[in-house]
Amino acid sequence: MRDPNVPESLEGWWILHRMFAFDRRAWDSLPEKRRNKYAGHAADLVDHLKGSEDGDVGLAQIVGHKGDLMLTHYARTFDGLAYAQTLVDKLELREFLAPRGSYVSVLEIGLYDATGKIHAELSQRGLAPQSPEWIAGFDELVRKQAESPYIEPRLWARIPSRRYQCFYPMSKRRGEVQNWYILGFEARAKMMSEHGVVGRTYHGRVTQVISGSAGFDDFEWGVDLYADDPLVFKKLIYEMRFDEASARYGEFGPFWAGLQFSPRELSAFLDGDAIPQLDQVES
């Protein structure tokens, strides 16, 4: 974007969350043979999507009245999300799933600190802002950020294999009194740095995936949290409410929380005879 007031970002996976209510009574009324057939077709599709290098899919049993099942789709392209959505909608199982929500976004790594340093370096070089030489230098420095061995793997990491998942959308406030977007860059960068300090204290206990959604959905970001203890979600989110970036400028949408489970456990979820489990693999 090359605007000194706008923090740059790097993008990876496209992400689609879909939330459904499951009509268990209608499902249970089906003959066992048909249930097994429909469940098998759904499991095969999940295996296909999850096994692709161009995407991934996660399953979670939602806890609460908002829904029963959340699908998290990753795709390398926006078109790939549409493809995954269409394949799911063609399943026989889809007749028993009523939409309760969805969210479209793209995995994002914000570069607040790096953006400031890039503009400062170009200024030190004596390049005229927005000149061809300045633009070339800017794009090269951003490209180096994308190629960092620390950042590049995060852009294309698979869906974390942790038992519990929490998803919510959020925005920065744009009201008449408190407006994030009329603050100076340095003030915003300072608050985001302080905000990040809280998150880093939970390193190892929670895996966080931030996705940008401006232009794609009703809020500006989507936040996925994955953990082995659901209580961590409450602790982390509550503590973050006390930093200035959240206290003054955070606006939050609905929260969806549940239990991730493995594709092979889909039948257990559908039949409801046992709590579906997640394979114990390294995150």
N, C-alpha and C positions, 0 to 999 in steps of 0.2 A: 504493500500500500504506500510505503515511502513517505508517509505524513508523520512529522515529528510528534504530533499529538496522539497518534494512533499506534498502539502496541502491535507489533507484528505477531504472527502465529504460524505454526506449521501444522499441516493436516495429514491424517492417516486414514484409518478405516471410516467408511460411511456406516452409520449406525441407525437401525430401526428398532424401536421398542413397540411391541404390540401386546395389549392386555385384553384378556377375554374372560367372560363368565362361562362356566361349563355346566351344561344341563345334564346333571348326573342321572336324574330320574329317567329322562328320555334315553340316555345311553344304556342304563341298566335294563331297560325294557327290550333292547335288541336281543336277538338270539346270540348265544355265545359265539357261534361260528362267524357271524357278521362282525361282532365286536373284535374278535381276533384278527379278522381280515383288515378292518379299518385301522386298528392299532398298528398292525404290521406295516401297512402302507405309510402311515405317519412316521413310524420309527425309521423306515428305509429312507424317507425324505430327509429327516433330521441327520441321519448318518451321512447322506450325500452332501448336505450343506456344511456339516461340521468337518467333513474330511477334505474339503476343497482348499487349495492354496489361495483361492480368491475370496474366501469368506469363512465365517464361523457362525454358530448359533448356540444360544444358551437357553435352558428351560428352567423356570422357577415356579413353584407353587406359591401363589400369593396368599398371605394371611390377612384376613379382614374381609369386609363386605364389598370392597371395590371390584373384586374379580377373583378368579381362581388360577389363571395361568398367564404367565408373562413370557413372551418370546423375545430374545435379544438377538438381532441379526447384525452381523458384520459383513461388509462387502467392500471390495476395492474400488468400486464405481457406484455412482448414484443409480445407474441402470441395474446394477446387481441387486440393489435393494428391491427395486420393482420386480425383478425376476423372482427373488425369494418370496416376496409377498404373493405373487401370482401362484406359485407352486403350492404354497400353504392353502390358499383359497380354493384350489382345485381338489384338495383332499376330501374324502367322505366325512372325515372327522369334523371338518369345518361346519357341517350342518348343526353340530352340537355346541359350537363356540360362538357366543354373542360378543361383538366388540364392546369394550368398556373404555378404551383409550389407546392412544398411539403417540409416538414421538419420533421425529426425524432430526438427525444431527450428524456431525462429522467429528471424529476424534481430533482433539486439538491440544497442542502444547503452546501455551502463551509465552511470549518472549519480552515481557516488560523490561527486565534488567538488560537483556541483550539489545533491545531496540535503542535504549538510551546510549549504550556504549557504541553502537554502530553509527549513530548520528554524530556522536562526539569524535569518533575516529575520522570520519569523513570531513568534519570541520577542521580537525588538526591537519589534514592533508591540504587544506586550502582550496578544496573543490567547491565550485559554485553550486548551491542546491538545485537539484533537478536538471543539471547539465547532463549531457550524454555520459561524460566521465563519472559524474557523481552517481548516476543511475546504475552504471555498470559496476562500480565499486560497491554500491549498496546491495545489489542483487548477489554479488559474489560473497559478501559477508553473511547474508541470510542463507545462501546455499551451504556455506561451511557449517552453519548451525544445524541444518538438516542432516548433514553427513556425520555429525558428531556420534561417536560410538555410544554415548550416553542417551542421546535423543532418538536416533533412528530406530532402535529396537522397540522403544515405547510407542512409536507411531503404528507399529504393526504387530504388537503383542496380541496373543489370542485371548479370548474371554477368560478371566481368572477362574481357576477351578477351586473355588472356596465355597463353603456350604451355604452361606447366607448372602443375599443380595438386597440392596436398597437403591432405588432410583428415584430421582426427583428433578424437575426443571427449576431454573432460577434466572433472575434478571438483576441488573443493577437499576436502582430507582432513577426515574427521570421526572420527578415532580417539580412543583413550583418552588418548594423550599429546599429540598435535597435533590440534587441532580448530579449524578456521577459524571456525566459527559461534559459538564462545563468546568469541571475541576482541571487544574493544570496537570501536565504529565507527571511531574515529580511527586506531587501529592498522591496521585493514584498509584504510582509505582511504590511509594513508601508503604501505603496501606496494604497493597497486595503482597509485599514482602513480609509484613507482619502477619498477614493472613496465612501465608505459607509456612511460617514458623510453627503455628499450631498443628497443621497437618503433618509436618515432619516428626512431631513428637509421637505420632501414632504409627511410625514406620514399622513394618513387620506385622502389625496387628490388623491393618486394613489396606486393601489395594484400591486406589482411586482412579477412575477413568473420567476425564472431563471431555465433553464434546460441545462444539459450537453449533448453535441452531438459529442464529439471526438469519432471517430470510427463508427458513425452512419450517419453523413452528412458532408457537405462541410466546415462548420465552427465548432468552438469549443463549442459555447453556443448558445442557443436561449433565447430571452428575450421577455416576454409578459408584457405589461403594460395595466392596466384597470383603467378607471377613469369616472367620471360623467361630466367632462369638457375636450374636446379634446385638448384645448390649453395647458393643463398641460403636455402633451407629449413633446411639443416643449420646454417648459420652463425647464423641467427636463433634457432632453437629451442635450440641448444646454449648460446648466450649467455644466453638467458632462464632457463635452468636454474640460473644462479648468483644470481638475485635471490631474496630471501627468500620472496616469495609462491609461487614455484615450488619452491624447494629444500625448504621446510618443509611446504608445504600442497598442492602439485600432484600429482594422480593422473591418469595418461594411459591412454587406450584404444588400440586398434590404429591404425596409420598406413596411409593409402592414398595413394599418389603415382603420378602418371602424366602423360601428354601430352594436353592438350586438342586437339580437332580440330573442324573445321567440319562442319555437317550434310551439306554436299555431298560430304564426304570419307568418309561412312559406308560406301559401297561399297568404298572402298580399305581400310578397317579390316576389313570382313567378308571380303574376298577375300585379304587378307594379302600382296598382291604388292608393296606399298609402304607406307611409314610415312605415315599420314594426317596432313595438315597443317592448320594453323589460319590462317584468313584474317587478313591483317595489317590490322587496324582498330584505331583508338585505344581504349584501355581506358576 
